[in-house]
């Protein structure tokens, strides 16, 4: 299961496990699969999220955080 790290615009940081990440026009969703359906484990408004990273485990066991793209303010309705 992937680990995601969010840095919020207020400076706080949160790490959350989830199977997938998706966005709609206004919201970031981190979701798990449960009972055959996708269920949000974390929902945050996109304007509250400054940075989203996904953790990758290297062959030697170390972690690398990869920045995931978020929709830019100009592409948000």
C-alpha positions, 0 to 999 in steps of 0.5 A: 500500500502506498504512503502519501505525505501532504503538506498543507498551506497552514504548514502542517504535514500529514502522512496517510496510507492509501491505495490510490490518489485522485482529484476532482475540481476542488478536492483531493481524495486518498482512497482504499478499496473496501467491499468492492468499492473505493472509499475515501480515507482522507479528503482535503480541499485542493486549495488547502494542499501545498504539496503531495508526495508518494513514498517509494521504497528503493531496492536497498530499503531506503525511502524516496519521496516523489512529488505528485502533480496537483492541478494548478490554480489556473486549471481549477474551475 
